[in-house]
Amino acid sequence: MSTVDRAVPFRRLFAALAVFAVTACQGPGPDADRQAAVAPDSAAACDSGENLLRNPAFLPTEGERRAPWRGAQHAGEPSFDVSASDGVLTIERVATQPWYTYAQFPPVRALRGRELLFRADLQLDLDSEGWSQGLEAGGGLQVLIWGLVDPVMGGSRLVYRSSLEQEPRLGNTDWFTAELRFAVPENATRMSVGFLHQANGSFSIRDPALLDCGPVGQRDGR
């Protein structure tokens, strides 16, 4: 399969993103301040705005200084093949490492205190046969948000995490739409929006979108 980013071939991509891979591997501490995702609702209120994700069609990005989509995997031999064709991105596990993320990092400060809707069409061909990685098996949506917890001491930590919360996460499926609606904390400093592959097999993605649904509580008149 041809790599999705011709400017950054997959094997070079892994080396270039080692720092992000280490950060993602560490994950949140046991006291991570995870906020509850906002209850699903009609997307009509969000659809009037622009898609905050760049390159949702997964087009090649030759000559672009910083590609919007970036991939990272668990440290070790390259274990995932990433390809794109006709607006569909496919991630396939081909070796032993347990996870791979494909995400972008929208500017988050202007989105503090707002509700966002992240959605994409997914098609799964995934299973957990013989899975012994100690991680929840599946593939799908992932949103991570880091925030400034102590303004005096400084430093950010993970304050919101949603990984593989859609159903289904495993199996052989037709195309379906997965959605996650969530609130951006007021102390947010960085946000990752994308996809997590953590199983055997492959899954495909099309038409990803991140939409601004307005200030938190706007739908309830607060």
N, C-alpha and C positions, 0 to 999 in steps of 0.2 A: 504494500500500500504506500502511497505517496504521503509524505509528512504534511501536516496542515500548515506549518509555517516554513516555507522554503528558505526564508532568511535565517531561521534558527532550527537546523535539523534536530531531530529528537535527541540524539546522543549528546550533542552540544548543549541542548536545552537543559538536560539533567545536570550537567556540570555547572552551567551558569546559574542555576536556581538552587544550589546546594544550601544556601543560607535559609531560603524559605522552607526547604524540605526539613531542615533541622527544627525550625520554629514550629512547623505543623506537627512534627513528630512528638514534640514535647506536650502539646495539647494543653488544656486548662488544668489548673490545680484543683484539688478536691473542694476548694471554697469558691470556685468560679461563680461569679454573680450572674447566673443565666436568667435572662428575662423570658417570660412566657411569650410565645408567638401570639400575635393578634389573631383572634378567631377568624376563620375564612369568611368571606363575604363576597358579594357580587363585585366583579372587577370593573363594572361600568364607571365608577367614580374615578378610576385610575387611568382608563384607556384614553382619555383626552390629552394626556401628557406625552412627552417624548420618551423614547426608550433611553434609559441612562447607560445602557451597555453599548460599548463600541464594537463594531464588526460582528453583529449578531448572525451574519451569514457565513462566518468562519472563512472569509476569503484570504488568499495569500497576502502577505504584508511585506513584500520585497521593498527595501529602501526605507522602511519606517524605522525610526531610531529606537522606539520602544513599542514592541507589539502589545496590543491590549490584552490578549489572552496569554497566560503563562501557565506552564505545567510544572509539576514537581511530584516526585515519588519518594517512597521510603528508601533510605540509603541502601546501596547495593548495586547489583548489575541491573542495567536497563531492563524493565520487565513489562512495559506497556507500549503498545503501538497505537499511535494517534493519527487519524487520517480524516480528510474532509472532501466531500464531493456534493455538488448541487445543494449547498446550504445545510448539509447533514454532517455532523461530526460524529465519529465513531472511536471509542476507546476500547482496546482489547488487551486483556492480561495475557502475556505470552511467556512469562518466566515466574520466578519464585517470590518476588517482593510483594507485600500484601496490599499496598494502597497507592493511589495516584490521584492528584487533584489537578483540575484544569479550571482556572479562575481569572478574574480581573479585579482591579482594586479601584472602584469609583471614588472620587473625592467625597469625603464623608462629612466634613465640618458643616457644609451648607445644608445637610440633610438631618442634622440633629433635631430630635423632637418631632420627626415626621414618620408616618407610616409608609412602608414600601411594600410592593408586591413583586415577588420574584417568581417567574413562571417559565416553563419550557415544555415542549413536547418530548417525551422519552419513549424509547422502544428497547426493551430489555431482552437479553439472552444470557442470563446470569444464573449461577447455582452456587451452593455452599458445600458441595460434596467433598468430604475430606478436609474441610476448612478447619484449621487448628491454629489460627493466628491470634486468638484471644481478642479479636475485634468483631464487631457486629458486621455480618456479611450483607452486602447489597450494593446498589448503585443508584445515584440520583442527586438531588439538590443538596448544596451545602452553603451556609452563610456563616461567616465568622466576623465578629466585631471586637476590636480592642478599644479600651477606654482609659483615660487618665483617672486613676483611682484616688491618688493623693496629690493634690495640687502643690503641696509644700515640698514633699520629698521627690515628686516627679515620677516618671516611669509609667508605662501602660501595661495592662494585662487583659486577657480575654474576658470580656464581660457578657458576651452573647455568643451562643453556638447552636446551630441547628444542622444536623447531619442525618441524611437518609430518613427523614420523618415522613416522607410520602409513602403511600401504598399504591401499587406493590413496589417492593424493593428488589425482589428476586423473581425468577421465572422467565418464561418465554412469552412475551406479550406483543400485541399490536401497539400502534402509537396511542399514547394517552397523554393528557395534560397534567403536569404536576405543578402545584402552586404553594407558595409560602408567603404569608403576610406577617410582617413583623415591624416593631417600633425601633427606631434608631435612638440609643441612649443619648442624653444630653452631654455626656462626657466622652462621646466617641471620638477616636483619633485616627482609626484606620479600619477599613472594611474589605473583606474578601467575599466575592459572590461568584459561585460557580458550581462545580460538579465533583463528586467523589466516587471513585471506583474502588470497591473493597470486596471483591468476590472473584469467582472463576468466570471466565467468559468475556462477553462484551456488551456494551450498550451504546445506543445512538441518541443524539440530541439534535433538535432543530427548533428554530424560532425562539431562542431565549430572549427574555425581556425583563428589565427592572424598571418599575413604574412608581412614580410618586403619587400617593393617594391623599396627601394633605397632612396637616398637623394632627398629632395624636389626639384622639377624642373628638375630632371634628364631626364624625358621623353620629356621635351620641349627643351633640349639642353642648359639650363641655367646654 
